[in-house]
Amino acid sequence: MLCDRLAVRIAKTDRIIPNVEMKFKKDDFDHYAISRAKVVQFADIRFFVSPIELQIPYKLYLGSDKDIEDAVYLWMLFRETLDGDLLRSFMERLAGPGGALWN
């Protein structure tokens, strides 16, 4: 998997959620996510997550019911602190020419 640069997902054997996915950067979105990662700390455990303004549009881009549910959850949780212009920019870039992620 690592030689093929595939994503690796880690979860407890008896539970699917929560889980963690690690992947290699492949494009500008991945580069942005890594270069602007946010630190999350629980007691002595520290890890990094990509900016929420990128996660929401990306989840909508993926488009499964679960991904859309995740995007809505993230929106509800962080809507007061999101950078609206940045969020809109990612929505437009992920929609592509003439497309839309929301309608």
Helices and strands as residue ranges (DSSP letters): E 8-11, E 19-22, H 28-35, E 38-42, E 45-49, H 52-62, H 65-78, H 84-95
